[in-house]
Amino acid sequence: MTVRTAAPVRWTAVQEHLQDSPLLVAAGGGRPERTPVWFMRQAGRSLPEYLAVREGVPMLESCARPDLVTEITLQPVRRYGVDAAIFYSDIVVPLKAVGVDLDIKPGVGPVIADPVRTAADLQRLRPLEPGDVAYVTEAVRSLVGELGSTPLIGFAGAPFTLATYLVEGGPSKEHARTKALMLGEPELWAGLMSRLAAISAAFLRVQVDAGASAVQLFDSWAGVLPRRLYEEHVAPWSAQVLGALEGRVPRITFGVGTGELLGSMAATGAEVVGVDFRVPLDEAARRAAGKPLQGNLDPAVLLAPWPVVEREVLRVLDEARDLPGHVFNLGHGVLPASDPDVLRRVVELVHERTGTTAG
C-alpha cells in the first residue's frame, strides 16, 4: 500500500493503473511504497545485449526503428528491475526529423553539416509535426503495451543544449560561438531558442500522446552558464517546453554541472529537479525550493568494490531522508564500463532499505 504525506497528484495523461507507481507518487511529492530507481543511460552502452542488437546499426538508424527502440528500452527493465523505463532515442532525433543535416559520429557525438549562425539559417528549422516521427509513436505504443505497471519516461533535449550543437557544429568545450551569439545577437538568439522550444515541446507531446507517463528535459550543457545568463537567455525557453505538458505528466529537468542553477531550473516548472553528483541532496533541496529531487550517485562509484558502492548508495538515501519526494538515480549517465550486476544490486539495495516493510 502507498503511504503519502499529502493528497496524491493525478496526472491527466497517465493511465489509472500507473498513477500509484512509485515514480509518479514521488514526483508528486508523496511517499511511495519504496524509493523509485532508474538510471540515466540505463538502456545502452553497459549492456552486452544492447551491444549485440546494435552491432552494425548506426545510432540514428537504431532510433528510427521501432523494433530496436522497443527492445533496447526494455532490456534494463528486464535485467535490473528498475521502476521506470527511459525511452531509447537521442536528443538530436527531432532535429534530424525536421531536416537538419547531421550525424552522430562514434567517439565524437552529433556533428552538424551546416551550423546555424545567421537569421537566414533559422529558416531551416521548421516546426516538428507528429508525422515526422511516426516511428516514435509506434515505439512508445509498443512499449506501453509491454511495460504493464512500469512507467515509460519520454525525453527531449532542452533548447539551450540543442542550440549549442547547432551553433558550434558539434560538441564543444568552450561553447564560445554559442555564448557570443547569445550575448552579441540577442534577437537572433531568441529566434533560435523559440524554434527549438517548439520542436522540443512537440517531440515530448508525441511521446506523451502515445502513452509516456513522465518526461525528462535534458539540458546537458546548461552548466557552462552563470545563473544570470541562464535566467535571462535560457530558462524562459525551457519553461515554454515544460509548460506544454503542465498537469499531464510529471516533468523532470536535469543538467550537468548545474549546482548553481538548481533554484533557477526548479522555477522553470518541472515537478522534479535532477541533481548531478557534485551537490549533496540535502544541500540541493535547499537550493531547489523544496521540490522532489532525482539523483545523485556518482556513476564512477559503480566501478568501485561493492562495499564502497553500498556505502555510497546508503549515503545518498540518508541525504534524501527528509525530501518531499526522491527518485534514486545516478548523477549522470551509466558509464560503459559499469557491471550490469552491480546496477541490479543497487536497485535491490534501494528497494530493500526504503520499502514499507524495511526496518
N, C-alpha and C positions, 0 to 999 in steps of 0.2 A: 504494500500500500504506500502511496506517495504522501510524504509529510511536507507541509508547506508552512511558511511563516506569513503568507499573505494570500489573498484570493488569486486563484490561478489565472494566468493570461490565456485567452482563447484567440488563436490566430486564424483569421478568416479564410486563408488559402490552404490550411492544413487539414488533412483528413482527421476525423474524430478519433480514430484508434491510435493516432500518433500524438495527440495533444498532451498526454501524460507521460510521454517518453522522457527519460532523464535529461536529454539535451534541451528540449523545449521548456521543461519546467525550470531548469537552471537559468536559461536565457531570459525567462520571465521574472527572475528574481525570487523564485521559490526554492524549496528544499526538496529535491528529488529523492527517490529511494536509495540512490547511490550517486556519487560524483560521476558525471559522464566523461568518457575518454574518447578522443580521436586524435589523429596525428596529421599535421600538415605534411604533404608528400607521402602519406601512407600508401597511396596507390602508385607504386613506381619503383624507383631505382634499386631499392634494397631487396626486392623480392625476386628470387630466381624464376618464379612462374611468370612474372612480368617480363623479365629479360627474354624468356622463351617465346612469348607471344609477340613481342615487339621485334624480334630478330628480323632484320632486313626491311622493316617498315619505318619510313621516316615519321618523325614526330607529328607533323601536321596531318599526314595521311591517317595516322592512328586516331587522331582526334575527330576525324570526319567519318569514321567507320563505326556505326552504332554497335556492331557485334563486339568489336575490340573495346570500345568505351565501356560497354556493359561488363565485359569480363574483367577488365583491369580495375574498374571501380569496385567490383565485388571481391576481388582477391584478398585485400586486407581485412574485410569483414569476416570472411571465412576463417582466415588464419589467426587473427588477433582477438576477435570477439569485441571489437570497438562498438561504441554506442551511436556512431554515425558513419555514413559513407560520404566521401567527398568526390564530387563529380570529376571524372578524369577529362581534362581538357588543358588548354593553355591560355594565358591572358591575351595573347595576340590573335587567337582564333577569330573573334569578331572583326578585327582589323582586316584579316585576310578575306573574310566573308564579304566585306564591303568593297573589295578590290584593291587594297593596298598590296603592292608588290613586295613581299617579304618572305623570308625563310628562317627556319631555326637551324643554325649550323652547330653540329656536335662540338662541344668544348668551347663554344663562343656564346651562343644564345640567339635571340632574334636579331636579324640583320635586315634593314630597310633599304631597298634599292634606290629610292628617291626620297630623301628626307624632306620633312615639312618645315619650311623656313620662311615662306612668304605668304601673303594673302592669297595669291593665285593657287598655292599648294593646298590651301584649305578646301578648295572645290573638289578635290579628290576624295574627301571624307564625306560620303553620302550617308544618310540615315540607314540603320540596320533594320531590315524587315524580317519577320519570322521565317519567311520562305528562304532567306539567305542561309539559315542554319537549321533546315528541316531535320538534318541528321542529329542535332542536339535534342529536338523534341522527341524524336524516335527513341533515342538512347535513354532519356530521362524516363519516358513512359515504360520502357522495358525494365529499367532499374527499379522503379517504384513497385512494379509487379513482383520482382524478385526479392526485394528487401523486406517486405512484410512490415514488421514492427520497428524496423531500423530506419531512422530518418535519413534522407539524402540532402546534403548541403550543396547548393549551387554556388558558383563563384564568378567573379569578374575582376579584371584589373581596374584599379582606380584611375580616374582621368590623368592625374599627375604622372603616375608610373608609365602609362601608355604614351603620354606626351614625351617623356624622356627618350623612349626608344625612337619615336617618330622624328624628333628634332635632332638627336645625336646620330641617328642612323644605325644604332645598335647599342650594346651595353657600354657604359661609361663609368669611370671612377670619379671624375670631377663634375660631370653634368654642367660643364661650363657654357655650352651653347644654350642649354635649356634655361639656365639662370639668366643669361644675357638677354634672351628673348623675353622672358618673364618681366624683367626689370626695364629693358630698353624699348619694348614694343608692347605695352600692356593691352592695347586694343586687339592686336593680333593674338596675343596670348589668351585673352578672354574668348575670342572666337574659336580658337583651337580647343580650349577646355570645354566650351559649350557643346561643341560637336562630339567630343569624346564622352562627355557625361551622358549625352543622349544615346550613344552607342552602347555604353556600359549598362545603362538602365534597361535598354531594350534587350540586351543579352540576358540580364538577370530575369526580366519578365518572362522571356521564353522558357527559362528553366522552371520558374515558379508556376507558370500556367500549365506546364506539363506534369507538375507534381512534386517539385523540390520543396522540402519542408523548412529550409533555412537557407540563408545566403551569407557568403563572406566576401567582403570587398578587400582585395589585396592592394595596399599601397606600398609596394616593396621598397621604393626609393624615397619615400617622404622624409626619412630620417636625415637626408642631406640638407634639409632646410632648417633655418631658425624658425622659432614659433611665429614671429611677426610675419614672415613671408608665407608660411603655411596658412595662417589665418586669413591673410588678405588675398592670396592668389591660388589657393588650393582647396581649403575647407569648403567654400561655397559650392564647389562643383561636386565634391564628394557627398555633401549634404543633398544635392539635387538627385544624385544616383540613389542614395538610400531612401530619400523621400518618396521615390516612385513605388516603393513596396511597403510603406508605412502601414502597420497593422495587419498585413497579410501573412508575413512570416517573420521570425526573429532575424535580426540583421547583426552581423559581426564585422567589425573593422579591425584591420591588422596592418602594421608596418614594421620594418626592421630599423632598429636604432632610433625609435621614436619615443624614448622615455620622456624627453622634454615636451613632447606634443600630446601626451595622453589626455590631458584635460581638453585640449582643442579637438582631438579626434572624438572624444566622448560627446562633444557638443554637436557633432555632425548628424546625430540622430540614431546611431546604432544602439541596439539594446545591450550588446556585449562588446567589450573592448579587449582585443587581443594584446598580450604583453610579451615582448621578446624576453630573452634570458638575462638581460642586463639590469633589470629593475625588479627587486623583490615584490611579490604580490601585495604584501601589506602596505608597502610604500606606493605601489601603483594604484591601490584602492583610494588612497588619499588624493592622488593626482586626477583620477578618473571620475570624480564626483559621485562615488558610491555606486557605480554601475557594476553589474556582474562582469567578471573578468574571465579571460581564457588564457591558459598558459601554465607554466612557462619554464619547463625543464630544459636545460641546455642540451641540444642534440648530441654534443660531444660526450656528454656523460654516459650515453648509451654504449660507448666503446670501452668504458672502464669495467673492472671486475664487478660482479653482481652486488657484493656488499656495498660498494660505492653507489651504484645505481639505486639500490633500495634506500640508502640513507638520504640521497638527494630527492627521490620521489616523496619520501615522508616529510622532508623539509618543505617542499612545495605545498603539500597538503596542510601542513601546520600553518604556513603563511596564509593559506586560503580559508582557515578555520572560521573566521568571522565575516567573510564576504557575503553579500546578499545573494550571490549565485556564483558558481565556479564550474568551468568546463576545463578539465585537465587536458593539457596539450603540451607540445614542445614550444620552446621559444623561437623556433624557426622550423624548417623542414627536416625530415628524416635524412640523415646522411647516407650515401650509397654503401658505405662500409658497415652499416648497422646490421646486427644479427637479428633476424626476424624473431627468433625465440626470446630474445631479451625484450622486444616490444610486446610480445604476448604476455610475458611475465609482469611487465609494468601494468598492463591492463588488469590482470588478475589481482595484483597488489592494490591498486587504487580501489577496485571494486570490493576487495576483502576489507580494507580499512575504512571505507566510507559507507558500506551497506547498512541498512537499518538494523541488521542483526549483529553488526560489529560491536565489540565491547568498547 
